[in-house]
Amino acid sequence: MNRSLYRAMLAIGAALLGAACASTGAVVSEKEDMLASAGFVSKKADNAARMATLKSLPPHQFATKNINGRTSYLYADPTVCGCIYVGDQNAYDRYRQNMATRQTATDDQIRATLSSSPLPGESGGL
């Protein structure tokens, strides 16, 4: 196997291994940071009513609920914080925009990494 192909495969393998090794807790914790920065408010499930609500919601997914005549977005986290994040339409829109921006940045980083590696059969290197 030529050296350039080996390096490209090694870089791709390292990226895949890194993605596979990311712990679920870290991913969820990072998502919660993004929820808070978008305007969601954390409500600890510290009483019977909130605990029942937490258990009734799908974990780590958005759900909508009509609260006082307005649509609220709920995100239940029973594993990391034992809480429910509550936000309005503006918070939800900011969160989605932040996620789209983040995905674009990640895609750009992957493209930059791949474009800096020589293609199979090319000479030169890092």
Secondary structure, 3 states (H helix, E strand, C coil): CCHHHHHHHHHHHHHHHHHHHCCHHHHHHHHHHHHHHHCCEEEECCCHHHHHHHHHCCECCEEEEEECCEEEEEEEECCCCCEEEEECHHHHHHHHHHHHHHHHHHHHHHHHHHHHCCCCCCCCCC
